[in-house]
Amino acid sequence: MDFYQKLPNDVLIAFYNEINKNIEKGILTKQMYYELGLIFSVMSRRGISLRKPIDFDDVIDQDTMENFIA
């Protein structure tokens, strides 16, 4: 997560948009969802909210995500 914390907001949002486009196109991996989770975590700490994919909570186990972020 250190990597994302060092990035400015506009770059984080660009990463989010690119990953989200791939998910919408069906070009996705579970790892992409975890990357989105890391981005959401950093952005929420900065007071910025982004829309999660509709199936985000179905794909990502929240306990695993918390361990992934820690």
C-alpha positions as CSV (number, residue, x, y, z in Angstrom):
1,M,0.0,0.0,0.0
2,D,3.0,2.3,0.4
3,F,3.2,2.7,-3.3
4,Y,-0.4,4.1,-3.5
5,Q,0.2,6.4,-0.5
6,K,3.0,8.1,-2.3
7,L,0.9,8.9,-5.4
8,P,-1.0,12.2,-5.9
9,N,-4.8,12.0,-6.0
10,D,-5.0,12.5,-9.8
11,V,-2.7,9.5,-10.4
12,L,-4.6,7.3,-8.0
13,I,-7.9,8.2,-9.7
14,A,-6.2,7.4,-13.1
15,F,-5.2,4.0,-11.7
16,Y,-8.7,3.4,-10.5
17,N,-10.2,4.4,-13.8
18,E,-7.9,2.1,-15.8
19,I,-8.5,-0.9,-13.5
20,N,-12.2,-0.3,-13.5
21,K,-12.3,-0.1,-17.3
22,N,-10.6,-3.5,-17.5
23,I,-13.1,-5.0,-15.0
24,E,-16.0,-3.6,-17.1
25,K,-14.5,-5.1,-20.3
26,G,-14.3,-8.5,-18.5
27,I,-10.5,-8.3,-18.5
28,L,-10.0,-8.8,-14.8
29,T,-8.4,-10.8,-12.1
30,K,-9.1,-11.0,-8.5
31,Q,-5.8,-9.2,-8.0
32,M,-7.4,-6.1,-9.7
33,Y,-10.1,-6.1,-7.1
34,Y,-7.5,-6.1,-4.3
35,E,-5.6,-3.3,-6.0
36,L,-8.9,-1.3,-6.1
37,G,-9.3,-2.1,-2.4
38,L,-5.9,-0.6,-1.7
39,I,-6.8,2.5,-3.8
40,F,-10.1,2.9,-1.9
41,S,-8.3,2.6,1.4
42,V,-5.8,5.4,0.5
43,M,-8.4,7.6,-1.0
44,S,-10.8,7.3,1.9
45,R,-8.0,8.3,4.3
46,R,-7.6,11.4,2.1
47,G,-11.4,12.1,2.3
48,I,-12.1,11.1,-1.3
49,S,-14.7,8.5,-2.2
50,L,-14.8,6.5,-5.3
51,R,-17.5,4.2,-6.6
52,K,-16.8,0.5,-6.1
53,P,-17.7,-2.0,-8.8
54,I,-21.2,-3.5,-8.0
55,D,-19.7,-7.0,-7.4
56,F,-16.7,-5.8,-5.4
57,D,-18.0,-7.1,-2.0
58,D,-19.0,-10.4,-3.7
59,V,-15.6,-11.0,-5.1
60,I,-13.4,-9.7,-2.2
61,D,-13.5,-11.3,1.2
62,Q,-13.3,-8.4,3.6
63,D,-11.2,-10.3,6.2
64,T,-8.7,-11.1,3.5
65,M,-8.7,-7.4,2.3
66,E,-8.1,-6.2,5.8
67,N,-5.1,-8.5,6.1
68,F,-3.9,-7.4,2.6
69,I,-4.0,-3.8,3.6
70,A,-2.3,-4.3,7.0
